[in-house]
């Protein structure tokens, strides 16, 4: 068992753990970094939805790529997901803990005022 949770909420902020391009059975999706990016973002969307937020509420992402040569393909998939409302972003290259993983994305979001619980 890995000692982590999908997200932690503090006040109206949601700190999402790194999302990988894995399906529900934790198997990496095929199709390269673009497919893994789309799946990682879909996984983030699920975590955010459970906390009452959407991608539009994301203020900051941190992205790890295993190979800088994958940046253009990653960036295109990332742009598809966020549209014109890009959050602040840091992108670095690094080895990832899951063999075959090409990208990992974590996010910090703010729950909209109307969804805040007392």
N, C-alpha and C positions, 0 to 999 in steps of 0.2 A: 504494500500500500504506500502510495506517495503522500507525504504529509503536506497537502495543500488543499485549498478550496477554490472554486471557480472565481469567486469574487468576495470582497469584504466591503461592507458599507460602513462609512463613518459620516454621520450627519447626512447631508444630501449628496455626498460623493460616493462613487462606486469605483473601487480599485479592482480591475479584472486581472486575474492571473494570465500568463501567456497562453494564447490559443494557438494550437497547431492545426495543420490541414488533415485532420483525422475524422473518420466517420464515427457513428454511434458505437461501433465495436472497437474503437481506438486503432483502427487500421488506417495508415496513410493513404490518401486518395492518389490515384494515378493521374498523370497528365502534366507533370512538371510543376514549376513554381507558381504559374498562374492558377492552376487548379487547386494547389495547396493554399494559396492566398485566399481564393474565393471561399474555400471550406473553412479556413481559420476565421475569416470575417463572419461567416454564417454561424460559427460556434460562438463568437463574441456576441453576435446579435441575440442568440438564445440566452446567454448569461445576462446581458443587459435587459432583455425583456422580462426575465424573472425578477429583476430589481425595479421594474417600472420605467426603463429608459430605452432609447433607441440609438442608432449610430449618430443621429443628429445631435445627441446630447454629449457625445464624446468630445472632450477638450484636448486630450493629449494621447498619442500612441507612441509606443516604442517598438521598433521592428528589428528583428535579427534575421539576417540572411546568411546562409552558409557560403554563398559565393557571390561576389559583387557583379559577376557577369550576368546574374539573374535579375539585376535591378530593373531594367527596362520592362521585362515581362511582369515582375512583381508590381511595379508602379502602375502599369496599365490596369491590372486587376484591382488594385487598391483604389484607383481613381473611379472605376466603375461603381464601386460600393459607396463611396463617399460623395460622389457627384461634385457639386460646387462648394459644399460646406466642409472643407478639409480642416481637420483638427491640427494642432501643432504636432510635429512628428520628429522623432530621432530615428535614424536607421544606421545600423552597424552590421559588420560581418563578424561571424563567430561560429564555432562549432556548436551544434545543438545536442541535447542529451538523448534524443530519440534518433537512432540510426535511420538515415533516409529522409529525415525532415529537412526541408529546404528553407522554411520560413516559420517564425513565431512572432505573434503580435499580442502585445498587452495594451490595455487602454485604461484611461481614467475618464469617468463621465460624471456629470452632475444631473441628478434627478430633477426634472422640471418642477417648478414651484407648486403646480397644481397637484402633483403626485406625492409631495412630501407628506410623510406621516409623522404625527407628533410623538 
